[in-house]
Amino acid sequence: MRKPTVAELGVDPDTLDWKRSGTGEGVIEVAFVGEWTLLRTSGDLISVFDEHEWACFLDGVKKGEFDHAAS
């Protein structure tokens, strides 16, 4: 299955219920649209993940694979 773009999902990003990782600039925001997970940083580029990709991303976060990017 090909991954859809945000436009192909037919949603307006401004109307989604974005969950924020914190406050201020550069925070990560996540929204769920059906089987798809959308990820953005402060309203910029939005990435679309399927369920498997999202599970792998979360696994990497839990294992500290992205800690160097936060420092």
mmCIF file as Biopython writes it, N, C-alpha, C and O atoms, coordinates in Angstrom:
data_model
#
loop_
_atom_site.group_PDB
_atom_site.id
_atom_site.type_symbol
_atom_site.label_atom_id
_atom_site.label_alt_id
_atom_site.label_comp_id
_atom_site.label_asym_id
_atom_site.label_entity_id
_atom_site.label_seq_id
_atom_site.pdbx_PDB_ins_code
_atom_site.Cartn_x
_atom_site.Cartn_y
_atom_site.Cartn_z
_atom_site.occupancy
_atom_site.B_iso_or_equiv
_atom_site.auth_seq_id
_atom_site.auth_asym_id
_atom_site.pdbx_PDB_model_num
ATOM 1   N N  . MET A ? 1  ? 0.845  -1.172 0.000  1.0 0.0 1  A 1 
ATOM 2   C CA . MET A ? 1  ? 0.000  0.000  0.000  1.0 0.0 1  A 1 
ATOM 3   C C  . MET A ? 1  ? 0.891  1.237  0.000  1.0 0.0 1  A 1 
ATOM 4   O O  . MET A ? 1  ? 1.840  1.326  0.779  1.0 0.0 1  A 1 
ATOM 5   N N  . ARG A ? 2  ? 0.586  2.175  -0.864 1.0 0.0 2  A 1 
ATOM 6   C CA . ARG A ? 2  ? 1.328  3.432  -0.929 1.0 0.0 2  A 1 
ATOM 7   C C  . ARG A ? 2  ? 0.843  4.364  0.172  1.0 0.0 2  A 1 
ATOM 8   O O  . ARG A ? 2  ? -0.353 4.449  0.449  1.0 0.0 2  A 1 
ATOM 9   N N  . LYS A ? 3  ? 1.775  5.052  0.787  1.0 0.0 3  A 1 
ATOM 10  C CA . LYS A ? 3  ? 1.441  5.974  1.863  1.0 0.0 3  A 1 
ATOM 11  C C  . LYS A ? 3  ? 0.838  7.251  1.267  1.0 0.0 3  A 1 
ATOM 12  O O  . LYS A ? 3  ? 1.388  7.802  0.314  1.0 0.0 3  A 1 
ATOM 13  N N  . PRO A ? 4  ? -0.295 7.732  1.821  1.0 0.0 4  A 1 
ATOM 14  C CA . PRO A ? 4  ? -0.910 8.945  1.294  1.0 0.0 4  A 1 
ATOM 15  C C  . PRO A ? 4  ? -0.217 10.207 1.811  1.0 0.0 4  A 1 
ATOM 16  O O  . PRO A ? 4  ? 0.466  10.190 2.835  1.0 0.0 4  A 1 
ATOM 17  N N  . THR A ? 5  ? -0.410 11.275 1.086  1.0 0.0 5  A 1 
ATOM 18  C CA . THR A ? 5  ? 0.015  12.585 1.575  1.0 0.0 5  A 1 
ATOM 19  C C  . THR A ? 5  ? -1.093 13.117 2.485  1.0 0.0 5  A 1 
ATOM 20  O O  . THR A ? 5  ? -2.180 12.543 2.551  1.0 0.0 5  A 1 
ATOM 21  N N  . VAL A ? 6  ? -0.815 14.198 3.173  1.0 0.0 6  A 1 
ATOM 22  C CA . VAL A ? 6  ? -1.843 14.816 4.007  1.0 0.0 6  A 1 
ATOM 23  C C  . VAL A ? 6  ? -3.022 15.251 3.139  1.0 0.0 6  A 1 
ATOM 24  O O  . VAL A ? 6  ? -4.178 15.073 3.524  1.0 0.0 6  A 1 
ATOM 25  N N  . ALA A ? 7  ? -2.733 15.812 1.984  1.0 0.0 7  A 1 
ATOM 26  C CA . ALA A ? 7  ? -3.807 16.245 1.078  1.0 0.0 7  A 1 
ATOM 27  C C  . ALA A ? 7  ? -4.668 15.057 0.643  1.0 0.0 7  A 1 
ATOM 28  O O  . ALA A ? 7  ? -5.890 15.173 0.560  1.0 0.0 7  A 1 
ATOM 29  N N  . GLU A ? 8  ? -4.037 13.929 0.369  1.0 0.0 8  A 1 
ATOM 30  C CA . GLU A ? 8  ? -4.780 12.740 -0.056 1.0 0.0 8  A 1 
ATOM 31  C C  . GLU A ? 8  ? -5.627 12.162 1.073  1.0 0.0 8  A 1 
ATOM 32  O O  . GLU A ? 8  ? -6.626 11.489 0.816  1.0 0.0 8  A 1 
ATOM 33  N N  . LEU A ? 9  ? -5.237 12.417 2.318  1.0 0.0 9  A 1 
ATOM 34  C CA . LEU A ? 9  ? -6.061 11.972 3.446  1.0 0.0 9  A 1 
ATOM 35  C C  . LEU A ? 9  ? -7.335 12.804 3.553  1.0 0.0 9  A 1 
ATOM 36  O O  . LEU A ? 9  ? -8.297 12.402 4.207  1.0 0.0 9  A 1 
ATOM 37  N N  . GLY A ? 10 ? -7.330 13.963 2.907  1.0 0.0 10 A 1 
ATOM 38  C CA . GLY A ? 10 ? -8.528 14.796 2.903  1.0 0.0 10 A 1 
ATOM 39  C C  . GLY A ? 10 ? -8.807 15.482 4.222  1.0 0.0 10 A 1 
ATOM 40  O O  . GLY A ? 10 ? -9.964 15.743 4.553  1.0 0.0 10 A 1 
ATOM 41  N N  . VAL A ? 11 ? -7.764 15.779 4.979  1.0 0.0 11 A 1 
ATOM 42  C CA . VAL A ? 11 ? -7.951 16.444 6.265  1.0 0.0 11 A 1 
ATOM 43  C C  . VAL A ? 11 ? -7.293 17.821 6.230  1.0 0.0 11 A 1 
ATOM 44  O O  . VAL A ? 11 ? -6.329 18.051 5.500  1.0 0.0 11 A 1 
ATOM 45  N N  . ASP A ? 12 ? -7.832 18.716 7.029  1.0 0.0 12 A 1 
ATOM 46  C CA . ASP A ? 12 ? -7.236 20.035 7.203  1.0 0.0 12 A 1 
ATOM 47  C C  . ASP A ? 12 ? -6.379 19.963 8.469  1.0 0.0 12 A 1 
ATOM 48  O O  . ASP A ? 12 ? -6.926 19.824 9.563  1.0 0.0 12 A 1 
ATOM 49  N N  . PRO A ? 13 ? -5.059 20.053 8.348  1.0 0.0 13 A 1 
ATOM 50  C CA . PRO A ? 13 ? -4.191 19.942 9.528  1.0 0.0 13 A 1 
ATOM 51  C C  . PRO A ? 13 ? -4.555 20.912 10.650 1.0 0.0 13 A 1 
ATOM 52  O O  . PRO A ? 13 ? -4.331 20.606 11.821 1.0 0.0 13 A 1 
ATOM 53  N N  . ASP A ? 14 ? -5.105 22.061 10.315 1.0 0.0 14 A 1 
ATOM 54  C CA . ASP A ? 14 ? -5.459 23.042 11.337 1.0 0.0 14 A 1 
ATOM 55  C C  . ASP A ? 14 ? -6.631 22.608 12.205 1.0 0.0 14 A 1 
ATOM 56  O O  . ASP A ? 14 ? -6.840 23.164 13.284 1.0 0.0 14 A 1 
ATOM 57  N N  . THR A ? 15 ? -7.398 21.621 11.749 1.0 0.0 15 A 1 
ATOM 58  C CA . THR A ? 15 ? -8.562 21.171 12.522 1.0 0.0 15 A 1 
ATOM 59  C C  . THR A ? 15 ? -8.286 19.897 13.323 1.0 0.0 15 A 1 
ATOM 60  O O  . THR A ? 15 ? -9.154 19.434 14.064 1.0 0.0 15 A 1 
ATOM 61  N N  . LEU A ? 16 ? -7.090 19.329 13.180 1.0 0.0 16 A 1 
ATOM 62  C CA . LEU A ? 16 ? -6.773 18.084 13.882 1.0 0.0 16 A 1 
ATOM 63  C C  . LEU A ? 16 ? -6.450 18.331 15.348 1.0 0.0 16 A 1 
ATOM 64  O O  . LEU A ? 16 ? -6.060 19.435 15.728 1.0 0.0 16 A 1 
ATOM 65  N N  . ASP A ? 17 ? -6.613 17.308 16.160 1.0 0.0 17 A 1 
ATOM 66  C CA . ASP A ? 17 ? -6.292 17.362 17.590 1.0 0.0 17 A 1 
ATOM 67  C C  . ASP A ? 17 ? -4.828 16.962 17.757 1.0 0.0 17 A 1 
ATOM 68  O O  . ASP A ? 17 ? -4.523 15.787 17.961 1.0 0.0 17 A 1 
ATOM 69  N N  . TRP A ? 18 ? -3.921 17.940 17.670 1.0 0.0 18 A 1 
ATOM 70  C CA . TRP A ? 18 ? -2.486 17.687 17.765 1.0 0.0 18 A 1 
ATOM 71  C C  . TRP A ? 18 ? -2.074 17.549 19.226 1.0 0.0 18 A 1 
ATOM 72  O O  . TRP A ? 18 ? -2.409 18.397 20.053 1.0 0.0 18 A 1 
ATOM 73  N N  . LYS A ? 19 ? -1.352 16.486 19.537 1.0 0.0 19 A 1 
ATOM 74  C CA . LYS A ? 19 ? -0.773 16.271 20.871 1.0 0.0 19 A 1 
ATOM 75  C C  . LYS A ? 19 ? 0.645  16.822 20.829 1.0 0.0 19 A 1 
ATOM 76  O O  . LYS A ? 19 ? 1.418  16.472 19.937 1.0 0.0 19 A 1 
ATOM 77  N N  . ARG A ? 20 ? 0.996  17.681 21.783 1.0 0.0 20 A 1 
ATOM 78  C CA . ARG A ? 20 ? 2.305  18.347 21.790 1.0 0.0 20 A 1 
ATOM 79  C C  . ARG A ? 20 ? 3.236  17.715 22.812 1.0 0.0 20 A 1 
ATOM 80  O O  . ARG A ? 20 ? 2.802  17.280 23.879 1.0 0.0 20 A 1 
ATOM 81  N N  . SER A ? 21 ? 4.525  17.668 22.475 1.0 0.0 21 A 1 
ATOM 82  C CA . SER A ? 21 ? 5.529  17.101 23.374 1.0 0.0 21 A 1 
ATOM 83  C C  . SER A ? 21 ? 5.959  18.093 24.449 1.0 0.0 21 A 1 
ATOM 84  O O  . SER A ? 21 ? 6.657  17.719 25.391 1.0 0.0 21 A 1 
ATOM 85  N N  . GLY A ? 22 ? 5.556  19.332 24.319 1.0 0.0 22 A 1 
ATOM 86  C CA . GLY A ? 22 ? 5.928  20.351 25.293 1.0 0.0 22 A 1 
ATOM 87  C C  . GLY A ? 22 ? 5.420  21.701 24.829 1.0 0.0 22 A 1 
ATOM 88  O O  . GLY A ? 22 ? 4.453  21.787 24.072 1.0 0.0 22 A 1 
ATOM 89  N N  . THR A ? 23 ? 6.082  22.756 25.290 1.0 0.0 23 A 1 
ATOM 90  C CA . THR A ? 23 ? 5.707  24.104 24.887 1.0 0.0 23 A 1 
ATOM 91  C C  . THR A ? 23 ? 6.891  24.765 24.201 1.0 0.0 23 A 1 
ATOM 92  O O  . THR A ? 23 ? 8.020  24.282 24.292 1.0 0.0 23 A 1 
ATOM 93  N N  . GLY A ? 24 ? 6.634  25.851 23.527 1.0 0.0 24 A 1 
ATOM 94  C CA . GLY A ? 24 ? 7.715  26.580 22.882 1.0 0.0 24 A 1 
ATOM 95  C C  . GLY A ? 24 ? 7.941  26.123 21.457 1.0 0.0 24 A 1 
ATOM 96  O O  . GLY A ? 24 ? 7.184  25.325 20.904 1.0 0.0 24 A 1 
ATOM 97  N N  . GLU A ? 25 ? 9.011  26.656 20.877 1.0 0.0 25 A 1 
ATOM 98  C CA . GLU A ? 25 ? 9.332  26.345 19.489 1.0 0.0 25 A 1 
ATOM 99  C C  . GLU A ? 25 ? 10.033 24.998 19.370 1.0 0.0 25 A 1 
ATOM 100 O O  . GLU A ? 25 ? 10.743 24.574 20.282 1.0 0.0 25 A 1 
ATOM 101 N N  . GLY A ? 26 ? 9.828  24.333 18.244 1.0 0.0 26 A 1 
ATOM 102 C CA . GLY A ? 26 ? 10.517 23.080 17.969 1.0 0.0 26 A 1 
ATOM 103 C C  . GLY A ? 26 ? 9.934  21.855 18.632 1.0 0.0 26 A 1 
ATOM 104 O O  . GLY A ? 26 ? 10.535 20.782 18.574 1.0 0.0 26 A 1 
ATOM 105 N N  . VAL A ? 27 ? 8.765  21.985 19.270 1.0 0.0 27 A 1 
ATOM 106 C CA . VAL A ? 27 ? 8.164  20.805 19.885 1.0 0.0 27 A 1 
ATOM 107 C C  . VAL A ? 27 ? 7.605  19.894 18.803 1.0 0.0 27 A 1 
ATOM 108 O O  . VAL A ? 27 ? 7.302  20.340 17.696 1.0 0.0 27 A 1 
ATOM 109 N N  . ILE A ? 28 ? 7.476  18.649 19.125 1.0 0.0 28 A 1 
ATOM 110 C CA . ILE A ? 28 ? 6.897  17.674 18.206 1.0 0.0 28 A 1 
ATOM 111 C C  . ILE A ? 28 ? 5.401  17.613 18.471 1.0 0.0 28 A 1 
ATOM 112 O O  . ILE A ? 28 ? 4.957  17.615 19.619 1.0 0.0 28 A 1 
ATOM 113 N N  . GLU A ? 29 ? 4.631  17.557 17.384 1.0 0.0 29 A 1 
ATOM 114 C CA . GLU A ? 29 ? 3.185  17.431 17.481 1.0 0.0 29 A 1 
ATOM 115 C C  . GLU A ? 29 ? 2.754  16.182 16.713 1.0 0.0 29 A 1 
ATOM 116 O O  . GLU A ? 29 ? 3.265  15.897 15.630 1.0 0.0 29 A 1 
ATOM 117 N N  . VAL A ? 30 ? 1.808  15.447 17.288 1.0 0.0 30 A 1 
ATOM 118 C CA . VAL A ? 30 ? 1.332  14.201 16.695 1.0 0.0 30 A 1 
ATOM 119 C C  . VAL A ? 30 ? -0.193 14.239 16.625 1.0 0.0 30 A 1 
ATOM 120 O O  . VAL A ? 30 ? -0.859 14.659 17.572 1.0 0.0 30 A 1 
ATOM 121 N N  . ALA A ? 31 ? -0.735 13.794 15.491 1.0 0.0 31 A 1 
ATOM 122 C CA . ALA A ? 31 ? -2.185 13.660 15.331 1.0 0.0 31 A 1 
ATOM 123 C C  . ALA A ? 31 ? -2.460 12.309 14.678 1.0 0.0 31 A 1 
ATOM 124 O O  . ALA A ? 31 ? -1.641 11.796 13.916 1.0 0.0 31 A 1 
ATOM 125 N N  . PHE A ? 32 ? -3.610 11.749 14.986 1.0 0.0 32 A 1 
ATOM 126 C CA . PHE A ? 32 ? -3.991 10.444 14.454 1.0 0.0 32 A 1 
ATOM 127 C C  . PHE A ? 32 ? -5.197 10.602 13.532 1.0 0.0 32 A 1 
ATOM 128 O O  . PHE A ? 32 ? -6.201 11.213 13.898 1.0 0.0 32 A 1 
ATOM 129 N N  . VAL A ? 33 ? -5.077 10.036 12.319 1.0 0.0 33 A 1 
ATOM 130 C CA . VAL A ? 33 ? -6.144 10.085 11.318 1.0 0.0 33 A 1 
ATOM 131 C C  . VAL A ? 33 ? -6.363 8.658  10.847 1.0 0.0 33 A 1 
ATOM 132 O O  . VAL A ? 33 ? -5.623 8.158  10.000 1.0 0.0 33 A 1 
ATOM 133 N N  . GLY A ? 34 ? -7.377 8.002  11.394 1.0 0.0 34 A 1 
ATOM 134 C CA . GLY A ? 34 ? -7.619 6.606  11.044 1.0 0.0 34 A 1 
ATOM 135 C C  . GLY A ? 34 ? -6.411 5.760  11.382 1.0 0.0 34 A 1 
ATOM 136 O O  . GLY A ? 34 ? -5.934 5.778  12.516 1.0 0.0 34 A 1 
ATOM 137 N N  . GLU A ? 35 ? -5.913 5.020  10.407 1.0 0.0 35 A 1 
ATOM 138 C CA . GLU A ? 35 ? -4.754 4.161  10.621 1.0 0.0 35 A 1 
ATOM 139 C C  . GLU A ? 35 ? -3.422 4.901  10.482 1.0 0.0 35 A 1 
ATOM 140 O O  . GLU A ? 35 ? -2.362 4.295  10.643 1.0 0.0 35 A 1 
ATOM 141 N N  . TRP A ? 36 ? -3.464 6.186  10.189 1.0 0.0 36 A 1 
ATOM 142 C CA . TRP A ? 36 ? -2.263 6.967  9.926  1.0 0.0 36 A 1 
ATOM 143 C C  . TRP A ? 36 ? -1.912 7.860  11.109 1.0 0.0 36 A 1 
ATOM 144 O O  . TRP A ? 36 ? -2.791 8.370  11.803 1.0 0.0 36 A 1 
ATOM 145 N N  . THR A ? 37 ? -0.612 8.039  11.327 1.0 0.0 37 A 1 
ATOM 146 C CA . THR A ? 37 ? -0.108 8.948  12.346 1.0 0.0 37 A 1 
ATOM 147 C C  . THR A ? 37 ? 0.631  10.075 11.636 1.0 0.0 37 A 1 
ATOM 148 O O  . THR A ? 37 ? 1.494  9.828  10.793 1.0 0.0 37 A 1 
ATOM 149 N N  . LEU A ? 38 ? 0.287  11.310 11.982 1.0 0.0 38 A 1 
ATOM 150 C CA . LEU A ? 38 ? 0.925  12.482 11.399 1.0 0.0 38 A 1 
ATOM 151 C C  . LEU A ? 38 ? 1.852  13.101 12.437 1.0 0.0 38 A 1 
ATOM 152 O O  . LEU A ? 38 ? 1.500  13.209 13.612 1.0 0.0 38 A 1 
ATOM 153 N N  . LEU A ? 39 ? 3.027  13.502 11.998 1.0 0.0 39 A 1 
ATOM 154 C CA . LEU A ? 39 ? 4.030  14.082 12.887 1.0 0.0 39 A 1 
ATOM 155 C C  . LEU A ? 39 ? 4.519  15.385 12.280 1.0 0.0 39 A 1 
ATOM 156 O O  . LEU A ? 39 ? 4.810  15.444 11.086 1.0 0.0 39 A 1 
ATOM 157 N N  . ARG A ? 40 ? 4.611  16.428 13.091 1.0 0.0 40 A 1 
ATOM 158 C CA . ARG A ? 40 ? 5.138  17.702 12.613 1.0 0.0 40 A 1 
ATOM 159 C C  . ARG A ? 40 ? 5.880  18.394 13.752 1.0 0.0 40 A 1 
ATOM 160 O O  . ARG A ? 40 ? 5.736  18.034 14.920 1.0 0.0 40 A 1 
ATOM 161 N N  . THR A ? 41 ? 6.662  19.377 13.390 1.0 0.0 41 A 1 
ATOM 162 C CA . THR A ? 41 ? 7.329  20.210 14.380 1.0 0.0 41 A 1 
ATOM 163 C C  . THR A ? 41 ? 6.853  21.643 14.185 1.0 0.0 41 A 1 
ATOM 164 O O  . THR A ? 41 ? 7.141  22.275 13.168 1.0 0.0 41 A 1 
ATOM 165 N N  . SER A ? 42 ? 6.139  22.132 15.151 1.0 0.0 42 A 1 
ATOM 166 C CA . SER A ? 42 ? 5.640  23.509 15.154 1.0 0.0 42 A 1 
ATOM 167 C C  . SER A ? 42 ? 4.976  23.931 13.852 1.0 0.0 42 A 1 
ATOM 168 O O  . SER A ? 42 ? 5.188  25.048 13.381 1.0 0.0 42 A 1 
ATOM 169 N N  . GLY A ? 43 ? 4.170  23.043 13.266 1.0 0.0 43 A 1 
ATOM 170 C CA . GLY A ? 43 ? 3.382  23.396 12.106 1.0 0.0 43 A 1 
ATOM 171 C C  . GLY A ? 43 ? 4.098  23.329 10.774 1.0 0.0 43 A 1 
ATOM 172 O O  . GLY A ? 43 ? 3.508  23.659 9.745  1.0 0.0 43 A 1 
ATOM 173 N N  . ASP A ? 44 ? 5.345  22.914 10.766 1.0 0.0 44 A 1 
ATOM 174 C CA . ASP A ? 44 ? 6.087  22.849 9.515  1.0 0.0 44 A 1 
ATOM 175 C C  . ASP A ? 44 ? 5.710  21.588 8.747  1.0 0.0 44 A 1 
ATOM 176 O O  . ASP A ? 44 ? 4.556  21.160 8.783  1.0 0.0 44 A 1 
ATOM 177 N N  . LEU A ? 45 ? 6.657  21.004 8.066  1.0 0.0 45 A 1 
ATOM 178 C CA . LEU A ? 45 ? 6.463  19.792 7.275  1.0 0.0 45 A 1 
ATOM 179 C C  . LEU A ? 45 ? 5.772  18.709 8.096  1.0 0.0 45 A 1 
ATOM 180 O O  . LEU A ? 45 ? 6.125  18.474 9.251  1.0 0.0 45 A 1 
ATOM 181 N N  . ILE A ? 46 ? 4.798  18.060 7.498  1.0 0.0 46 A 1 
ATOM 182 C CA . ILE A ? 46 ? 4.078  16.977 8.167  1.0 0.0 46 A 1 
ATOM 183 C C  . ILE A ? 46 ? 4.480  15.656 7.538  1.0 0.0 46 A 1 
ATOM 184 O O  . ILE A ? 46 ? 4.389  15.487 6.322  1.0 0.0 46 A 1 
ATOM 185 N N  . SER A ? 47 ? 4.927  14.715 8.369  1.0 0.0 47 A 1 
ATOM 186 C CA . SER A ? 47 ? 5.273  13.366 7.922  1.0 0.0 47 A 1 
ATOM 187 C C  . SER A ? 47 ? 4.118  12.430 8.244  1.0 0.0 47 A 1 
ATOM 188 O O  . SER A ? 47 ? 3.454  12.578 9.270  1.0 0.0 47 A 1 
ATOM 189 N N  . VAL A ? 48 ? 3.882  11.463 7.357  1.0 0.0 48 A 1 
ATOM 190 C CA . VAL A ? 48 ? 2.812  10.484 7.533  1.0 0.0 48 A 1 
ATOM 191 C C  . VAL A ? 48 ? 3.447  9.123  7.790  1.0 0.0 48 A 1 
ATOM 192 O O  . VAL A ? 48 ? 4.326  8.694  7.042  1.0 0.0 48 A 1 
ATOM 193 N N  . PHE A ? 49 ? 3.002  8.444  8.848  1.0 0.0 49 A 1 
ATOM 194 C CA . PHE A ? 49 ? 3.514  7.125  9.206  1.0 0.0 49 A 1 
ATOM 195 C C  . PHE A ? 49 ? 2.378  6.113  9.198  1.0 0.0 49 A 1 
ATOM 196 O O  . PHE A ? 49 ? 1.269  6.419  9.636  1.0 0.0 49 A 1 
ATOM 197 N N  . ASP A ? 50 ? 2.653  4.898  8.697  1.0 0.0 50 A 1 
ATOM 198 C CA . ASP A ? 50 ? 1.667  3.841  8.871  1.0 0.0 50 A 1 
ATOM 199 C C  . ASP A ? 50 ? 1.876  3.232  10.257 1.0 0.0 50 A 1 
ATOM 200 O O  . ASP A ? 50 ? 2.794  3.634  10.973 1.0 0.0 50 A 1 
ATOM 201 N N  . GLU A ? 51 ? 1.051  2.285  10.636 1.0 0.0 51 A 1 
ATOM 202 C CA . GLU A ? 51 ? 1.110  1.731  11.991 1.0 0.0 51 A 1 
ATOM 203 C C  . GLU A ? 51 ? 2.458  1.086  12.299 1.0 0.0 51 A 1 
ATOM 204 O O  . GLU A ? 51 ? 2.982  1.247  13.401 1.0 0.0 51 A 1 
ATOM 205 N N  . HIS A ? 52 ? 3.023  0.359  11.339 1.0 0.0 52 A 1 
ATOM 206 C CA . HIS A ? 52 ? 4.312  -0.311 11.545 1.0 0.0 52 A 1 
ATOM 207 C C  . HIS A ? 52 ? 5.433  0.712  11.699 1.0 0.0 52 A 1 
ATOM 208 O O  . HIS A ? 52 ? 6.268  0.588  12.595 1.0 0.0 52 A 1 
ATOM 209 N N  . GLU A ? 53 ? 5.455  1.711  10.839 1.0 0.0 53 A 1 
ATOM 210 C CA . GLU A ? 53 ? 6.491  2.745  10.925 1.0 0.0 53 A 1 
ATOM 211 C C  . GLU A ? 53 ? 6.410  3.491  12.251 1.0 0.0 53 A 1 
ATOM 212 O O  . GLU A ? 53 ? 7.435  3.793  12.862 1.0 0.0 53 A 1 
ATOM 213 N N  . TRP A ? 54 ? 5.187  3.789  12.696 1.0 0.0 54 A 1 
ATOM 214 C CA . TRP A ? 54 ? 5.013  4.509  13.955 1.0 0.0 54 A 1 
ATOM 215 C C  . TRP A ? 54 ? 5.496  3.651  15.129 1.0 0.0 54 A 1 
ATOM 216 O O  . TRP A ? 54 ? 6.142  4.163  16.044 1.0 0.0 54 A 1 
ATOM 217 N N  . ALA A ? 55 ? 5.189  2.365  15.108 1.0 0.0 55 A 1 
ATOM 218 C CA . ALA A ? 55 ? 5.647  1.458  16.169 1.0 0.0 55 A 1 
ATOM 219 C C  . ALA A ? 55 ? 7.177  1.403  16.201 1.0 0.0 55 A 1 
ATOM 220 O O  . ALA A ? 55 ? 7.774  1.400  17.277 1.0 0.0 55 A 1 
ATOM 221 N N  . CYS A ? 56 ? 7.808  1.358  15.036 1.0 0.0 56 A 1 
ATOM 222 C CA . CYS A ? 56 ? 9.276  1.344  14.965 1.0 0.0 56 A 1 
ATOM 223 C C  . CYS A ? 56 ? 9.867  2.654  15.477 1.0 0.0 56 A 1 
ATOM 224 O O  . CYS A ? 56 ? 10.880 2.646  16.176 1.0 0.0 56 A 1 
ATOM 225 N N  . PHE A ? 57 ? 9.241  3.776  15.135 1.0 0.0 57 A 1 
ATOM 226 C CA . PHE A ? 57 ? 9.698  5.068  15.621 1.0 0.0 57 A 1 
ATOM 227 C C  . PHE A ? 57 ? 9.619  5.124  17.145 1.0 0.0 57 A 1 
ATOM 228 O O  . PHE A ? 57 ? 10.581 5.524  17.802 1.0 0.0 57 A 1 
ATOM 229 N N  . LEU A ? 58 ? 8.491  4.731  17.704 1.0 0.0 58 A 1 
ATOM 230 C CA . LEU A ? 58 ? 8.337  4.743  19.159 1.0 0.0 58 A 1 
ATOM 231 C C  . LEU A ? 58 ? 9.332  3.815  19.837 1.0 0.0 58 A 1 
ATOM 232 O O  . LEU A ? 58 ? 9.856  4.140  20.902 1.0 0.0 58 A 1 
ATOM 233 N N  . ASP A ? 59 ? 9.598  2.665  19.234 1.0 0.0 59 A 1 
ATOM 234 C CA . ASP A ? 59 ? 10.582 1.737  19.776 1.0 0.0 59 A 1 
ATOM 235 C C  . ASP A ? 59 ? 11.962 2.393  19.809 1.0 0.0 59 A 1 
ATOM 236 O O  . ASP A ? 59 ? 12.692 2.254  20.790 1.0 0.0 59 A 1 
ATOM 237 N N  . GLY A ? 60 ? 12.318 3.101  18.750 1.0 0.0 60 A 1 
ATOM 238 C CA . GLY A ? 60 ? 13.600 3.799  18.709 1.0 0.0 60 A 1 
ATOM 239 C C  . GLY A ? 60 ? 13.700 4.888  19.762 1.0 0.0 60 A 1 
ATOM 240 O O  . GLY A ? 60 ? 14.754 5.078  20.369 1.0 0.0 60 A 1 
ATOM 241 N N  . VAL A ? 61 ? 12.603 5.603  19.980 1.0 0.0 61 A 1 
ATOM 242 C CA . VAL A ? 61 ? 12.583 6.640  21.019 1.0 0.0 61 A 1 
ATOM 243 C C  . VAL A ? 61 ? 12.806 6.005  22.381 1.0 0.0 61 A 1 
ATOM 244 O O  . VAL A ? 61 ? 13.613 6.495  23.171 1.0 0.0 61 A 1 
ATOM 245 N N  . LYS A ? 62 ? 12.096 4.915  22.660 1.0 0.0 62 A 1 
ATOM 246 C CA . LYS A ? 62 ? 12.233 4.238  23.951 1.0 0.0 62 A 1 
ATOM 247 C C  . LYS A ? 62 ? 13.641 3.720  24.183 1.0 0.0 62 A 1 
ATOM 248 O O  . LYS A ? 62 ? 14.108 3.665  25.320 1.0 0.0 62 A 1 
ATOM 249 N N  . LYS A ? 63 ? 14.315 3.343  23.115 1.0 0.0 63 A 1 
ATOM 250 C CA . LYS A ? 63 ? 15.683 2.813  23.222 1.0 0.0 63 A 1 
ATOM 251 C C  . LYS A ? 63 ? 16.740 3.905  23.223 1.0 0.0 63 A 1 
ATOM 252 O O  . LYS A ? 63 ? 17.932 3.618  23.336 1.0 0.0 63 A 1 
ATOM 253 N N  . GLY A ? 64 ? 16.303 5.180  23.096 1.0 0.0 64 A 1 
ATOM 254 C CA . GLY A ? 64 ? 17.249 6.282  23.132 1.0 0.0 64 A 1 
ATOM 255 C C  . GLY A ? 64 ? 17.975 6.554  21.827 1.0 0.0 64 A 1 
ATOM 256 O O  . GLY A ? 64 ? 18.984 7.259  21.820 1.0 0.0 64 A 1 
ATOM 257 N N  . GLU A ? 65 ? 17.486 6.013  20.730 1.0 0.0 65 A 1 
ATOM 258 C CA . GLU A ? 65 ? 18.160 6.171  19.445 1.0 0.0 65 A 1 
ATOM 259 C C  . GLU A ? 65 ? 18.163 7.603  18.934 1.0 0.0 65 A 1 
ATOM 260 O O  . GLU A ? 65 ? 18.947 7.937  18.046 1.0 0.0 65 A 1 
ATOM 261 N N  . PHE A ? 66 ? 17.301 8.455  19.478 1.0 0.0 66 A 1 
ATOM 262 C CA . PHE A ? 66 ? 17.232 9.834  19.012 1.0 0.0 66 A 1 
ATOM 263 C C  . PHE A ? 66 ? 17.722 10.837 20.054 1.0 0.0 66 A 1 
ATOM 264 O O  . PHE A ? 66 ? 17.586 12.046 19.864 1.0 0.0 66 A 1 
ATOM 265 N N  . ASP A ? 67 ? 18.287 10.345 21.148 1.0 0.0 67 A 1 
ATOM 266 C CA . ASP A ? 67 ? 18.737 11.230 22.218 1.0 0.0 67 A 1 
ATOM 267 C C  . ASP A ? 67 ? 19.768 12.240 21.744 1.0 0.0 67 A 1 
ATOM 268 O O  . ASP A ? 67 ? 19.766 13.382 22.202 1.0 0.0 67 A 1 
ATOM 269 N N  . HIS A ? 68 ? 20.646 11.841 20.837 1.0 0.0 68 A 1 
ATOM 270 C CA . HIS A ? 68 ? 21.681 12.760 20.348 1.0 0.0 68 A 1 
ATOM 271 C C  . HIS A ? 68 ? 21.076 13.947 19.597 1.0 0.0 68 A 1 
ATOM 272 O O  . HIS A ? 68 ? 21.672 15.024 19.563 1.0 0.0 68 A 1 
ATOM 273 N N  . ALA A ? 69 ? 19.905 13.761 18.998 1.0 0.0 69 A 1 
ATOM 274 C CA . ALA A ? 69 ? 19.270 14.841 18.255 1.0 0.0 69 A 1 
ATOM 275 C C  . ALA A ? 69 ? 18.684 15.897 19.191 1.0 0.0 69 A 1 
ATOM 276 O O  . ALA A ? 69 ? 18.488 17.043 18.785 1.0 0.0 69 A 1 
ATOM 277 N N  . ALA A ? 70 ? 18.407 15.523 20.423 1.0 0.0 70 A 1 
ATOM 278 C CA . ALA A ? 70 ? 17.808 16.449 21.383 1.0 0.0 70 A 1 
ATOM 279 C C  . ALA A ? 70 ? 18.849 17.308 22.083 1.0 0.0 70 A 1 
ATOM 280 O O  . ALA A ? 70 ? 18.503 18.287 22.744 1.0 0.0 70 A 1 
ATOM 281 N N  . SER A ? 71 ? 20.112 16.952 21.945 1.0 0.0 71 A 1 
ATOM 282 C CA . SER A ? 71 ? 21.136 17.730 22.661 1.0 0.0 71 A 1 
ATOM 283 C C  . SER A ? 71 ? 21.849 18.723 21.771 1.0 0.0 71 A 1 
ATOM 284 O O  . SER A ? 71 ? 22.732 19.445 22.234 1.0 0.0 71 A 1 
#
